[in-house]
Amino acid sequence: MGKFLLVVIIFAALVYTFFWLIERRRGGAPARRTGPRPRMTPPRSAAPDDDDDFLRDLNRRNRRKDQDKPNSD
């Protein structure tokens, strides 16, 4: 039983190595970067009251509503 297990482990290692070599030749391994890191963009705001685009759009909608209302004078 011990010899059989050893043969199975060696066979599995050989199969793994074979497929690993094939993947490397196909370009499956990630390339290492040696250049400068790309700039990280700042994270978008999570709350609506911190989002400038949201506040600008809300202001536009409110101005349109005010223009659509008849004057009560």
PDB file of N, CA, C and O in Angstrom, chain B, residues numbered from 101:
ATOM      1  N   MET B 101       0.828  -1.198   0.000  1.00  0.00           N
ATOM      2  CA  MET B 101       0.000   0.000   0.000  1.00  0.00           C
ATOM      3  C   MET B 101       0.868   1.256   0.000  1.00  0.00           C
ATOM      4  O   MET B 101       0.523   2.243  -0.649  1.00  0.00           O
ATOM      5  N   GLY B 102       1.972   1.231   0.708  1.00  0.00           N
ATOM      6  CA  GLY B 102       2.856   2.379   0.799  1.00  0.00           C
ATOM      7  C   GLY B 102       3.504   2.704  -0.537  1.00  0.00           C
ATOM      8  O   GLY B 102       3.646   3.875  -0.892  1.00  0.00           O
ATOM      9  N   LYS B 103       3.900   1.667  -1.286  1.00  0.00           N
ATOM     10  CA  LYS B 103       4.526   1.886  -2.586  1.00  0.00           C
ATOM     11  C   LYS B 103       3.514   2.451  -3.577  1.00  0.00           C
ATOM     12  O   LYS B 103       3.854   3.313  -4.387  1.00  0.00           O
ATOM     13  N   PHE B 104       2.271   1.970  -3.517  1.00  0.00           N
ATOM     14  CA  PHE B 104       1.230   2.449  -4.416  1.00  0.00           C
ATOM     15  C   PHE B 104       0.972   3.935  -4.181  1.00  0.00           C
ATOM     16  O   PHE B 104       0.850   4.705  -5.135  1.00  0.00           O
ATOM     17  N   LEU B 105       0.890   4.336  -2.923  1.00  0.00           N
ATOM     18  CA  LEU B 105       0.666   5.742  -2.585  1.00  0.00           C
ATOM     19  C   LEU B 105       1.826   6.610  -3.084  1.00  0.00           C
ATOM     20  O   LEU B 105       1.606   7.720  -3.568  1.00  0.00           O
ATOM     21  N   LEU B 106       3.047   6.113  -2.968  1.00  0.00           N
ATOM     22  CA  LEU B 106       4.214   6.850  -3.452  1.00  0.00           C
ATOM     23  C   LEU B 106       4.151   7.021  -4.970  1.00  0.00           C
ATOM     24  O   LEU B 106       4.468   8.096  -5.479  1.00  0.00           O
ATOM     25  N   VAL B 107       3.755   6.001  -5.686  1.00  0.00           N
ATOM     26  CA  VAL B 107       3.630   6.079  -7.134  1.00  0.00           C
ATOM     27  C   VAL B 107       2.547   7.085  -7.516  1.00  0.00           C
ATOM     28  O   VAL B 107       2.738   7.861  -8.453  1.00  0.00           O
ATOM     29  N   VAL B 108       1.420   7.089  -6.814  1.00  0.00           N
ATOM     30  CA  VAL B 108       0.334   8.033  -7.094  1.00  0.00           C
ATOM     31  C   VAL B 108       0.804   9.466  -6.860  1.00  0.00           C
ATOM     32  O   VAL B 108       0.505  10.350  -7.663  1.00  0.00           O
ATOM     33  N   ILE B 109       1.525   9.705  -5.788  1.00  0.00           N
ATOM     34  CA  ILE B 109       2.016  11.057  -5.482  1.00  0.00           C
ATOM     35  C   ILE B 109       3.012  11.514  -6.550  1.00  0.00           C
ATOM     36  O   ILE B 109       2.945  12.659  -6.998  1.00  0.00           O
ATOM     37  N   ILE B 110       3.917  10.656  -6.957  1.00  0.00           N
ATOM     38  CA  ILE B 110       4.894  11.018  -7.992  1.00  0.00           C
ATOM     39  C   ILE B 110       4.183  11.275  -9.314  1.00  0.00           C
ATOM     40  O   ILE B 110       4.504  12.233 -10.018  1.00  0.00           O
ATOM     41  N   PHE B 111       3.216  10.420  -9.652  1.00  0.00           N
ATOM     42  CA  PHE B 111       2.461  10.607 -10.890  1.00  0.00           C
ATOM     43  C   PHE B 111       1.711  11.947 -10.871  1.00  0.00           C
ATOM     44  O   PHE B 111       1.715  12.671 -11.866  1.00  0.00           O
ATOM     45  N   ALA B 112       1.071  12.277  -9.745  1.00  0.00           N
ATOM     46  CA  ALA B 112       0.337  13.542  -9.627  1.00  0.00           C
ATOM     47  C   ALA B 112       1.288  14.728  -9.768  1.00  0.00           C
ATOM     48  O   ALA B 112       0.943  15.726 -10.400  1.00  0.00           O
ATOM     49  N   ALA B 113       2.486  14.626  -9.183  1.00  0.00           N
ATOM     50  CA  ALA B 113       3.459  15.716  -9.286  1.00  0.00           C
ATOM     51  C   ALA B 113       3.908  15.892 -10.735  1.00  0.00           C
ATOM     52  O   ALA B 113       4.058  17.021 -11.204  1.00  0.00           O
ATOM     53  N   LEU B 114       4.123  14.790 -11.442  1.00  0.00           N
ATOM     54  CA  LEU B 114       4.527  14.878 -12.844  1.00  0.00           C
ATOM     55  C   LEU B 114       3.430  15.498 -13.711  1.00  0.00           C
ATOM     56  O   LEU B 114       3.710  16.335 -14.570  1.00  0.00           O
ATOM     57  N   VAL B 115       2.191  15.089 -13.485  1.00  0.00           N
ATOM     58  CA  VAL B 115       1.073  15.646 -14.252  1.00  0.00           C
ATOM     59  C   VAL B 115       0.925  17.135 -13.959  1.00  0.00           C
ATOM     60  O   VAL B 115       0.727  17.934 -14.874  1.00  0.00           O
ATOM     61  N   TYR B 116       1.021  17.504 -12.694  1.00  0.00           N
ATOM     62  CA  TYR B 116       0.927  18.915 -12.318  1.00  0.00           C
ATOM     63  C   TYR B 116       2.032  19.723 -12.995  1.00  0.00           C
ATOM     64  O   TYR B 116       1.771  20.792 -13.546  1.00  0.00           O
ATOM     65  N   THR B 117       3.266  19.215 -12.955  1.00  0.00           N
ATOM     66  CA  THR B 117       4.398  19.922 -13.566  1.00  0.00           C
ATOM     67  C   THR B 117       4.192  20.065 -15.076  1.00  0.00           C
ATOM     68  O   THR B 117       4.473  21.118 -15.648  1.00  0.00           O
ATOM     69  N   PHE B 118       3.703  19.006 -15.713  1.00  0.00           N
ATOM     70  CA  PHE B 118       3.459  19.040 -17.144  1.00  0.00           C
ATOM     71  C   PHE B 118       2.467  20.137 -17.514  1.00  0.00           C
ATOM     72  O   PHE B 118       2.725  20.932 -18.418  1.00  0.00           O
ATOM     73  N   PHE B 119       1.341  20.181 -16.821  1.00  0.00           N
ATOM     74  CA  PHE B 119       0.332  21.202 -17.135  1.00  0.00           C
ATOM     75  C   PHE B 119       0.793  22.604 -16.748  1.00  0.00           C
ATOM     76  O   PHE B 119       0.433  23.582 -17.404  1.00  0.00           O
ATOM     77  N   TRP B 120       1.585  22.701 -15.691  1.00  0.00           N
ATOM     78  CA  TRP B 120       2.118  23.998 -15.282  1.00  0.00           C
ATOM     79  C   TRP B 120       3.046  24.550 -16.361  1.00  0.00           C
ATOM     80  O   TRP B 120       3.001  25.741 -16.670  1.00  0.00           O
ATOM     81  N   LEU B 121       3.891  23.684 -16.937  1.00  0.00           N
ATOM     82  CA  LEU B 121       4.790  24.118 -18.009  1.00  0.00           C
ATOM     83  C   LEU B 121       4.010  24.541 -19.247  1.00  0.00           C
ATOM     84  O   LEU B 121       4.355  25.534 -19.888  1.00  0.00           O
ATOM     85  N   ILE B 122       2.970  23.803 -19.586  1.00  0.00           N
ATOM     86  CA  ILE B 122       2.142  24.176 -20.740  1.00  0.00           C
ATOM     87  C   ILE B 122       1.509  25.549 -20.529  1.00  0.00           C
ATOM     88  O   ILE B 122       1.518  26.381 -21.436  1.00  0.00           O
ATOM     89  N   GLU B 123       0.968  25.790 -19.352  1.00  0.00           N
ATOM     90  CA  GLU B 123       0.347  27.086 -19.062  1.00  0.00           C
ATOM     91  C   GLU B 123       1.366  28.213 -19.143  1.00  0.00           C
ATOM     92  O   GLU B 123       1.056  29.284 -19.664  1.00  0.00           O
ATOM     93  N   ARG B 124       2.550  27.997 -18.649  1.00  0.00           N
ATOM     94  CA  ARG B 124       3.575  29.052 -18.703  1.00  0.00           C
ATOM     95  C   ARG B 124       3.952  29.387 -20.130  1.00  0.00           C
ATOM     96  O   ARG B 124       4.158  30.555 -20.460  1.00  0.00           O
ATOM     97  N   ARG B 125       4.044  28.389 -20.972  1.00  0.00           N
ATOM     98  CA  ARG B 125       4.412  28.636 -22.365  1.00  0.00           C
ATOM     99  C   ARG B 125       3.306  29.343 -23.118  1.00  0.00           C
ATOM    100  O   ARG B 125       3.573  30.095 -24.055  1.00  0.00           O
ATOM    101  N   ARG B 126       2.068  29.110 -22.721  1.00  0.00           N
ATOM    102  CA  ARG B 126       0.933  29.769 -23.379  1.00  0.00           C
ATOM    103  C   ARG B 126       0.769  31.199 -22.898  1.00  0.00           C
ATOM    104  O   ARG B 126      -0.022  31.946 -23.474  1.00  0.00           O
ATOM    105  N   GLY B 127       1.469  31.593 -21.891  1.00  0.00           N
ATOM    106  CA  GLY B 127       1.348  32.958 -21.381  1.00  0.00           C
ATOM    107  C   GLY B 127       0.342  33.049 -20.248  1.00  0.00           C
ATOM    108  O   GLY B 127      -0.172  34.133 -19.971  1.00  0.00           O
ATOM    109  N   GLY B 128       0.055  31.954 -19.597  1.00  0.00           N
ATOM    110  CA  GLY B 128      -0.921  31.950 -18.510  1.00  0.00           C
ATOM    111  C   GLY B 128      -0.403  32.575 -17.232  1.00  0.00           C
ATOM    112  O   GLY B 128      -1.184  33.028 -16.396  1.00  0.00           O
ATOM    113  N   ALA B 129       0.905  32.602 -17.077  1.00  0.00           N
ATOM    114  CA  ALA B 129       1.478  33.176 -15.864  1.00  0.00           C
ATOM    115  C   ALA B 129       1.432  34.695 -15.958  1.00  0.00           C
ATOM    116  O   ALA B 129       1.735  35.252 -17.013  1.00  0.00           O
ATOM    117  N   PRO B 130       1.062  35.377 -14.879  1.00  0.00           N
ATOM    118  CA  PRO B 130       1.024  36.848 -14.927  1.00  0.00           C
ATOM    119  C   PRO B 130       2.420  37.432 -15.081  1.00  0.00           C
ATOM    120  O   PRO B 130       3.380  36.961 -14.471  1.00  0.00           O
ATOM    121  N   ALA B 131       2.511  38.453 -15.897  1.00  0.00           N
ATOM    122  CA  ALA B 131       3.796  39.118 -16.123  1.00  0.00           C
ATOM    123  C   ALA B 131       4.129  40.015 -14.938  1.00  0.00           C
ATOM    124  O   ALA B 131       3.246  40.635 -14.346  1.00  0.00           O
ATOM    125  N   ARG B 132       5.373  40.073 -14.613  1.00  0.00           N
ATOM    126  CA  ARG B 132       5.787  40.943 -13.510  1.00  0.00           C
ATOM    127  C   ARG B 132       5.996  42.342 -14.034  1.00  0.00           C
ATOM    128  O   ARG B 132       6.562  42.540 -15.110  1.00  0.00           O
ATOM    129  N   ARG B 133       5.542  43.297 -13.278  1.00  0.00           N
ATOM    130  CA  ARG B 133       5.708  44.701 -13.670  1.00  0.00           C
ATOM    131  C   ARG B 133       6.984  45.240 -13.076  1.00  0.00           C
ATOM    132  O   ARG B 133       7.286  45.030 -11.901  1.00  0.00           O
ATOM    133  N   THR B 134       7.723  45.935 -13.904  1.00  0.00           N
ATOM    134  CA  THR B 134       8.945  46.553 -13.398  1.00  0.00           C
ATOM    135  C   THR B 134       8.857  48.066 -13.452  1.00  0.00           C
ATOM    136  O   THR B 134       9.691  48.758 -12.867  1.00  0.00           O
ATOM    137  N   GLY B 135       7.847  48.593 -14.154  1.00  0.00           N
ATOM    138  CA  GLY B 135       7.701  50.036 -14.303  1.00  0.00           C
ATOM    139  C   GLY B 135       6.993  50.654 -13.112  1.00  0.00           C
ATOM    140  O   GLY B 135       6.708  49.980 -12.121  1.00  0.00           O
ATOM    141  N   PRO B 136       6.714  51.936 -13.220  1.00  0.00           N
ATOM    142  CA  PRO B 136       6.022  52.627 -12.119  1.00  0.00           C
ATOM    143  C   PRO B 136       4.583  52.130 -11.989  1.00  0.00           C
ATOM    144  O   PRO B 136       3.971  51.684 -12.959  1.00  0.00           O
ATOM    145  N   ARG B 137       4.076  52.217 -10.799  1.00  0.00           N
ATOM    146  CA  ARG B 137       2.699  51.787 -10.544  1.00  0.00           C
ATOM    147  C   ARG B 137       1.716  52.789 -11.144  1.00  0.00           C
ATOM    148  O   ARG B 137       1.984  53.991 -11.157  1.00  0.00           O
ATOM    149  N   PRO B 138       0.593  52.304 -11.635  1.00  0.00           N
ATOM    150  CA  PRO B 138      -0.408  53.242 -12.155  1.00  0.00           C
ATOM    151  C   PRO B 138      -1.041  54.038 -11.017  1.00  0.00           C
ATOM    152  O   PRO B 138      -1.151  53.568  -9.885  1.00  0.00           O
ATOM    153  N   ARG B 139      -1.448  55.248 -11.353  1.00  0.00           N
ATOM    154  CA  ARG B 139      -2.076  56.102 -10.334  1.00  0.00           C
ATOM    155  C   ARG B 139      -3.427  55.546  -9.937  1.00  0.00           C
ATOM    156  O   ARG B 139      -4.187  55.055 -10.771  1.00  0.00           O
ATOM    157  N   MET B 140      -3.705  55.630  -8.678  1.00  0.00           N
ATOM    158  CA  MET B 140      -5.009  55.194  -8.178  1.00  0.00           C
ATOM    159  C   MET B 140      -5.959  56.384  -8.265  1.00  0.00           C
ATOM    160  O   MET B 140      -5.607  57.494  -7.866  1.00  0.00           O
ATOM    161  N   THR B 141      -7.148  56.156  -8.782  1.00  0.00           N
ATOM    162  CA  THR B 141      -8.145  57.217  -8.808  1.00  0.00           C
ATOM    163  C   THR B 141      -8.786  57.299  -7.432  1.00  0.00           C
ATOM    164  O   THR B 141      -8.967  56.279  -6.768  1.00  0.00           O
ATOM    165  N   PRO B 142      -9.123  58.488  -7.006  1.00  0.00           N
ATOM    166  CA  PRO B 142      -9.745  58.599  -5.688  1.00  0.00           C
ATOM    167  C   PRO B 142     -11.102  57.899  -5.680  1.00  0.00           C
ATOM    168  O   PRO B 142     -11.819  57.931  -6.679  1.00  0.00           O
ATOM    169  N   PRO B 143     -11.454  57.278  -4.578  1.00  0.00           N
ATOM    170  CA  PRO B 143     -12.732  56.570  -4.524  1.00  0.00           C
ATOM    171  C   PRO B 143     -13.899  57.541  -4.645  1.00  0.00           C
ATOM    172  O   PRO B 143     -13.837  58.672  -4.163  1.00  0.00           O
ATOM    173  N   ARG B 144     -14.954  57.085  -5.291  1.00  0.00           N
ATOM    174  CA  ARG B 144     -16.147  57.927  -5.411  1.00  0.00           C
ATOM    175  C   ARG B 144     -16.805  58.053  -4.052  1.00  0.00           C
ATOM    176  O   ARG B 144     -16.711  57.157  -3.214  1.00  0.00           O
ATOM    177  N   SER B 145     -17.470  59.173  -3.848  1.00  0.00           N
ATOM    178  CA  SER B 145     -18.138  59.383  -2.574  1.00  0.00           C
ATOM    179  C   SER B 145     -19.287  58.391  -2.417  1.00  0.00           C
ATOM    180  O   SER B 145     -19.930  58.002  -3.392  1.00  0.00           O
ATOM    181  N   ALA B 146     -19.527  57.998  -1.198  1.00  0.00           N
ATOM    182  CA  ALA B 146     -20.551  56.990  -0.935  1.00  0.00           C
ATOM    183  C   ALA B 146     -21.895  57.627  -0.594  1.00  0.00           C
ATOM    184  O   ALA B 146     -22.944  57.092  -0.953  1.00  0.00           O
ATOM    185  N   ALA B 147     -21.870  58.736   0.081  1.00  0.00           N
ATOM    186  CA  ALA B 147     -23.114  59.376   0.500  1.00  0.00           C
ATOM    187  C   ALA B 147     -23.557  60.399  -0.549  1.00  0.00           C
ATOM    188  O   ALA B 147     -22.714  61.090  -1.122  1.00  0.00           O
ATOM    189  N   PRO B 148     -24.860  60.508  -0.811  1.00  0.00           N
ATOM    190  CA  PRO B 148     -25.325  61.447  -1.836  1.00  0.00           C
ATOM    191  C   PRO B 148     -25.004  62.900  -1.501  1.00  0.00           C
ATOM    192  O   PRO B 148     -24.774  63.698  -2.410  1.00  0.00           O
ATOM    193  N   ASP B 149     -24.982  63.260  -0.231  1.00  0.00           N
ATOM    194  CA  ASP B 149     -24.720  64.657   0.108  1.00  0.00           C
ATOM    195  C   ASP B 149     -23.243  65.023  -0.058  1.00  0.00           C
ATOM    196  O   ASP B 149     -22.887  66.194   0.068  1.00  0.00           O
ATOM    197  N   ASP B 150     -22.381  64.048  -0.339  1.00  0.00           N
ATOM    198  CA  ASP B 150     -20.979  64.320  -0.626  1.00  0.00           C
ATOM    199  C   ASP B 150     -20.694  64.315  -2.118  1.00  0.00           C
ATOM    200  O   ASP B 150     -19.591  64.664  -2.538  1.00  0.00           O
ATOM    201  N   ASP B 151     -21.668  63.926  -2.917  1.00  0.00           N
ATOM    202  CA  ASP B 151     -21.469  63.780  -4.361  1.00  0.00           C
ATOM    203  C   ASP B 151     -21.845  65.088  -5.056  1.00  0.00           C
ATOM    204  O   ASP B 151     -23.008  65.490  -5.056  1.00  0.00           O
ATOM    205  N   ASP B 152     -20.844  65.747  -5.649  1.00  0.00           N
ATOM    206  CA  ASP B 152     -21.075  67.043  -6.297  1.00  0.00           C
ATOM    207  C   ASP B 152     -22.045  66.927  -7.467  1.00  0.00           C
ATOM    208  O   ASP B 152     -22.885  67.807  -7.658  1.00  0.00           O
ATOM    209  N   ASP B 153     -21.943  65.863  -8.248  1.00  0.00           N
ATOM    210  CA  ASP B 153     -22.855  65.689  -9.389  1.00  0.00           C
ATOM    211  C   ASP B 153     -24.303  65.544  -8.917  1.00  0.00           C
ATOM    212  O   ASP B 153     -25.218  66.116  -9.510  1.00  0.00           O
ATOM    213  N   PHE B 154     -24.497  64.787  -7.864  1.00  0.00           N
ATOM    214  CA  PHE B 154     -25.840  64.601  -7.327  1.00  0.00           C
ATOM    215  C   PHE B 154     -26.412  65.930  -6.839  1.00  0.00           C
ATOM    216  O   PHE B 154     -27.561  66.258  -7.132  1.00  0.00           O
ATOM    217  N   LEU B 155     -25.612  66.693  -6.097  1.00  0.00           N
ATOM    218  CA  LEU B 155     -26.095  67.970  -5.572  1.00  0.00           C
ATOM    219  C   LEU B 155     -26.394  68.960  -6.689  1.00  0.00           C
ATOM    220  O   LEU B 155     -27.370  69.705  -6.607  1.00  0.00           O
ATOM    221  N   ARG B 156     -25.562  68.977  -7.739  1.00  0.00           N
ATOM    222  CA  ARG B 156     -25.790  69.856  -8.880  1.00  0.00           C
ATOM    223  C   ARG B 156     -27.107  69.505  -9.570  1.00  0.00           C
ATOM    224  O   ARG B 156     -27.889  70.393  -9.912  1.00  0.00           O
ATOM    225  N   ASP B 157     -27.351  68.205  -9.774  1.00  0.00           N
ATOM    226  CA  ASP B 157     -28.580  67.759 -10.416  1.00  0.00           C
ATOM    227  C   ASP B 157     -29.799  68.074  -9.549  1.00  0.00           C
ATOM    228  O   ASP B 157     -30.843  68.472 -10.065  1.00  0.00           O
ATOM    229  N   LEU B 158     -29.668  67.898  -8.257  1.00  0.00           N
ATOM    230  CA  LEU B 158     -30.764  68.208  -7.340  1.00  0.00           C
ATOM    231  C   LEU B 158     -31.087  69.697  -7.383  1.00  0.00           C
ATOM    232  O   LEU B 158     -32.257  70.079  -7.365  1.00  0.00           O
ATOM    233  N   ASN B 159     -30.068  70.532  -7.440  1.00  0.00           N
ATOM    234  CA  ASN B 159     -30.267  71.973  -7.507  1.00  0.00           C
ATOM    235  C   ASN B 159     -30.994  72.359  -8.806  1.00  0.00           C
ATOM    236  O   ASN B 159     -31.888  73.205  -8.796  1.00  0.00           O
ATOM    237  N   ARG B 160     -30.599  71.730  -9.920  1.00  0.00           N
ATOM    238  CA  ARG B 160     -31.279  71.997 -11.198  1.00  0.00           C
ATOM    239  C   ARG B 160     -32.750  71.614 -11.132  1.00  0.00           C
ATOM    240  O   ARG B 160     -33.616  72.363 -11.584  1.00  0.00           O
ATOM    241  N   ARG B 161     -33.027  70.447 -10.568  1.00  0.00           N
ATOM    242  CA  ARG B 161     -34.431  69.998 -10.467  1.00  0.00           C
ATOM    243  C   ARG B 161     -35.257  70.950  -9.604  1.00  0.00           C
ATOM    244  O   ARG B 161     -36.400  71.269  -9.932  1.00  0.00           O
ATOM    245  N   ASN B 162     -34.663  71.399  -8.499  1.00  0.00           N
ATOM    246  CA  ASN B 162     -35.399  72.303  -7.615  1.00  0.00           C
ATOM    247  C   ASN B 162     -35.659  73.649  -8.301  1.00  0.00           C
ATOM    248  O   ASN B 162     -36.729  74.232  -8.127  1.00  0.00           O
ATOM    249  N   ARG B 163     -34.690  74.146  -9.077  1.00  0.00           N
ATOM    250  CA  ARG B 163     -34.912  75.411  -9.797  1.00  0.00           C
ATOM    251  C   ARG B 163     -36.015  75.265 -10.839  1.00  0.00           C
ATOM    252  O   ARG B 163     -36.818  76.179 -11.021  1.00  0.00           O
ATOM    253  N   ARG B 164     -36.063  74.120 -11.527  1.00  0.00           N
ATOM    254  CA  ARG B 164     -37.121  73.891 -12.504  1.00  0.00           C
ATOM    255  C   ARG B 164     -38.487  73.846 -11.845  1.00  0.00           C
ATOM    256  O   ARG B 164     -39.459  74.386 -12.374  1.00  0.00           O
ATOM    257  N   LYS B 165     -38.557  73.201 -10.688  1.00  0.00           N
ATOM    258  CA  LYS B 165     -39.836  73.132  -9.965  1.00  0.00           C
ATOM    259  C   LYS B 165     -40.287  74.530  -9.550  1.00  0.00           C
ATOM    260  O   LYS B 165     -41.469  74.862  -9.639  1.00  0.00           O
ATOM    261  N   ASP B 166     -39.325  75.351  -9.093  1.00  0.00           N
ATOM    262  CA  ASP B 166     -39.668  76.712  -8.679  1.00  0.00           C
ATOM    263  C   ASP B 166     -40.142  77.545  -9.869  1.00  0.00           C
ATOM    264  O   ASP B 166     -41.033  78.381  -9.716  1.00  0.00           O
ATOM    265  N   GLN B 167     -39.571  77.335 -11.032  1.00  0.00           N
ATOM    266  CA  GLN B 167     -39.986  78.083 -12.223  1.00  0.00           C
ATOM    267  C   GLN B 167     -41.358  77.648 -12.699  1.00  0.00           C
ATOM    268  O   GLN B 167     -42.110  78.456 -13.243  1.00  0.00           O
ATOM    269  N   ASP B 168     -41.692  76.387 -12.500  1.00  0.00           N
ATOM    270  CA  ASP B 168     -42.978  75.847 -12.951  1.00  0.00           C
ATOM    271  C   ASP B 168     -44.130  76.292 -12.043  1.00  0.00           C
ATOM    272  O   ASP B 168     -45.282  76.303 -12.475  1.00  0.00           O
ATOM    273  N   LYS B 169     -43.836  76.657 -10.801  1.00  0.00           N
ATOM    274  CA  LYS B 169     -44.891  77.076  -9.870  1.00  0.00           C
ATOM    275  C   LYS B 169     -45.396  78.455 -10.244  1.00  0.00           C
ATOM    276  O   LYS B 169     -44.602  79.339 -10.564  1.00  0.00           O
ATOM    277  N   PRO B 170     -46.686  78.648 -10.209  1.00  0.00           N
ATOM    278  CA  PRO B 170     -47.202  80.004 -10.441  1.00  0.00           C
ATOM    279  C   PRO B 170     -46.929  80.900  -9.217  1.00  0.00           C
ATOM    280  O   PRO B 170     -46.943  80.434  -8.078  1.00  0.00           O
ATOM    281  N   ASN B 171     -46.685  82.171  -9.472  1.00  0.00           N
ATOM    282  CA  ASN B 171     -46.445  83.111  -8.382  1.00  0.00           C
ATOM    283  C   ASN B 171     -47.724  83.334  -7.604  1.00  0.00           C
ATOM    284  O   ASN B 171     -48.791  83.491  -8.197  1.00  0.00           O
ATOM    285  N   SER B 172     -47.634  83.350  -6.298  1.00  0.00           N
ATOM    286  CA  SER B 172     -48.823  83.546  -5.469  1.00  0.00           C
ATOM    287  C   SER B 172     -48.995  85.005  -5.059  1.00  0.00           C
ATOM    288  O   SER B 172     -49.775  85.291  -4.152  1.00  0.00           O
ATOM    289  N   ASP B 173     -48.291  85.934  -5.700  1.00  0.00           N
ATOM    290  CA  ASP B 173     -48.407  87.368  -5.356  1.00  0.00           C
ATOM    291  C   ASP B 173     -49.663  87.965  -5.876  1.00  0.00           C
ATOM    292  O   ASP B 173     -49.911  89.154  -5.675  1.00  0.00           O
TER     293      ASP B 173
END
